[in-house]
Amino acid sequence: MKKLLVVVLCFAVPVMVLAGENSYKVTYDGGSLPDRKAGTDMKLFIESNQIRLVKDKTEVITIPASAVTEISYGQDVHRRVGAAIGLAIVSFGIGALMALTKSKKHYVGLTWADGDKKGGFAMQCDKNDYRGVLAGLEGITGKKAVDSDAMTVKN
């Protein structure tokens, strides 16, 4: 029985790895995409020669990798005041400790110029994905990401 389980897992794990989508969950934060509002959840696909944004299996935009002019990265750091107030109602000590913690949001910006079509947008990436997004974009475009130095601390 154990040998059968080992054989099944040996075939199942590689198939599951290959079947996974090569996409990242991002949140559109603003830019020149038509009919899209800030806060819209999308999937970012980084392919060998293009970048695609997809919302609910509908392609929003396709950007050729050669058209990308700049990749930027920035963070927004803020204190978790709202969560601290909520926890202070239950336990004052935990709420006070929560007020001392900070939260970071990671943003990646992209600008492009493809003939007469120019644009740009910013997207919020998950803290576990933003390095992969930056590496993928840098790899297919040949451009180095610029740190926007727009780190702001909100108390």
C-alpha positions as CSV (number, residue, x, y, z in Angstrom):
1,M,0.0,0.0,0.0
2,K,2.8,2.4,0.8
3,K,4.6,1.7,-2.5
4,L,1.4,2.5,-4.4
5,L,1.0,5.8,-2.5
6,V,4.6,6.7,-3.3
7,V,4.1,6.0,-7.0
8,V,0.9,8.0,-7.1
9,L,2.5,11.0,-5.4
10,C,5.6,10.8,-7.6
11,F,3.3,11.3,-10.6
12,A,0.8,13.7,-9.0
13,V,3.1,16.3,-7.6
14,P,4.9,17.1,-10.9
15,V,1.6,17.3,-12.7
16,M,0.2,19.7,-10.2
17,V,3.3,21.9,-10.4
18,L,3.0,22.1,-14.2
19,A,-0.7,22.7,-14.1
20,G,-0.4,25.8,-11.9
21,E,-1.0,29.2,-13.5
22,N,2.0,31.5,-13.9
23,S,0.1,34.5,-12.5
24,Y,0.2,36.9,-9.6
25,K,-2.8,38.4,-7.8
26,V,-2.6,42.2,-7.8
27,T,-4.8,45.1,-6.9
28,Y,-5.1,47.9,-9.5
29,D,-4.2,51.1,-7.7
30,G,-4.7,53.6,-10.5
31,G,-3.4,54.7,-13.8
32,S,-4.4,54.9,-17.4
33,L,-6.4,51.7,-17.8
34,P,-9.9,52.6,-19.1
35,D,-13.0,51.6,-17.2
36,R,-11.0,50.4,-14.1
37,K,-11.4,51.7,-10.6
38,A,-8.7,51.7,-7.9
39,G,-9.0,48.6,-5.7
40,T,-10.0,46.2,-8.5
41,D,-8.5,42.8,-8.0
42,M,-6.8,41.3,-11.1
43,K,-4.3,38.7,-12.2
44,L,-0.9,39.7,-13.7
45,F,0.6,37.3,-16.2
46,I,4.3,37.7,-17.1
47,E,5.0,35.9,-20.3
48,S,8.1,35.7,-22.4
49,N,7.3,38.6,-24.6
50,Q,4.3,40.4,-23.0
51,I,2.6,41.4,-19.8
52,R,-1.1,40.8,-19.4
53,L,-3.7,42.0,-16.9
54,V,-6.8,39.9,-16.6
55,K,-10.0,40.5,-14.6
56,D,-12.5,37.7,-14.3
57,K,-11.0,35.8,-17.3
58,T,-11.4,39.0,-19.5
59,E,-8.2,40.5,-20.7
60,V,-7.9,44.1,-19.6
61,I,-4.6,45.0,-21.4
62,T,-1.6,43.4,-23.1
63,I,1.7,45.3,-23.0
64,P,4.6,44.1,-25.2
65,A,7.7,43.7,-23.1
66,S,9.7,45.8,-25.5
67,A,7.3,48.8,-25.0
68,V,7.9,49.1,-21.2
69,T,9.8,52.3,-20.4
70,E,10.0,52.1,-16.6
71,I,9.4,49.8,-13.7
72,S,9.1,51.4,-10.3
73,Y,8.7,50.0,-6.8
74,G,7.5,51.7,-3.6
75,Q,6.1,51.0,-0.2
76,D,3.4,52.5,2.0
77,V,4.0,52.0,5.7
78,H,1.3,52.8,8.2
79,R,0.3,52.0,11.8
80,R,-2.6,49.7,12.4
81,V,-4.7,52.1,14.5
82,G,-8.1,50.8,13.4
83,A,-7.2,47.2,14.4
84,A,-5.7,48.4,17.6
85,I,-8.8,50.2,18.6
86,G,-10.9,47.1,17.8
87,L,-8.6,44.9,19.9
88,A,-8.5,47.4,22.8
89,I,-12.2,46.9,23.3
90,V,-11.6,43.3,24.0
91,S,-8.2,43.6,25.7
92,F,-6.5,46.9,26.4
93,G,-3.0,45.3,26.6
94,I,-3.3,43.6,23.2
95,G,-4.7,46.7,21.7
96,A,-1.8,48.8,23.0
97,L,0.7,46.4,21.5
98,M,-1.2,46.3,18.2
99,A,-0.9,50.1,18.0
100,L,2.9,49.8,18.0
101,T,3.0,47.5,14.9
102,K,3.2,48.7,11.4
103,S,1.9,47.4,8.1
104,K,3.6,47.6,4.7
105,K,2.0,47.7,1.3
106,H,4.1,46.9,-1.7
107,Y,3.5,48.8,-5.0
108,V,4.9,48.2,-8.4
109,G,4.4,50.8,-11.2
110,L,4.7,50.2,-14.9
111,T,4.9,52.7,-17.7
112,W,5.0,52.0,-21.4
113,A,5.1,53.6,-24.9
114,D,4.0,51.4,-27.8
115,G,3.9,53.7,-30.8
116,D,1.2,56.3,-30.2
117,K,-0.2,54.2,-27.2
118,K,1.3,55.4,-24.0
119,G,0.2,54.7,-20.4
120,G,1.0,53.5,-17.0
121,F,-0.5,52.1,-13.9
122,A,0.4,51.2,-10.3
123,M,-0.6,47.9,-8.7
124,Q,-0.4,46.6,-5.1
125,C,1.3,43.2,-4.8
126,D,1.2,40.7,-2.0
127,K,4.1,40.8,0.4
128,N,5.1,37.3,-0.7
129,D,4.8,38.1,-4.5
130,Y,6.3,41.5,-5.1
131,R,9.9,40.3,-5.4
132,G,8.7,37.7,-8.0
133,V,6.8,40.3,-9.9
134,L,9.8,42.7,-10.0
135,A,12.2,39.9,-11.0
136,G,9.8,38.8,-13.8
137,L,9.3,42.3,-15.1
138,E,13.0,43.0,-15.0
139,G,13.8,39.8,-16.7
140,I,11.5,40.1,-19.8
141,T,12.0,43.9,-20.2
142,G,15.7,44.3,-19.5
143,K,14.9,47.3,-17.4
144,K,16.0,47.7,-13.8
145,A,13.2,48.6,-11.3
146,V,13.6,52.1,-9.8
147,D,12.9,52.5,-6.0
148,S,10.5,55.5,-5.9
149,D,11.8,56.5,-2.4
150,A,8.2,57.5,-1.7
151,M,8.1,55.7,1.6
152,T,5.8,57.6,3.9
153,V,4.9,56.9,7.5
154,K,1.4,57.6,8.6
155,N,0.8,57.8,12.3
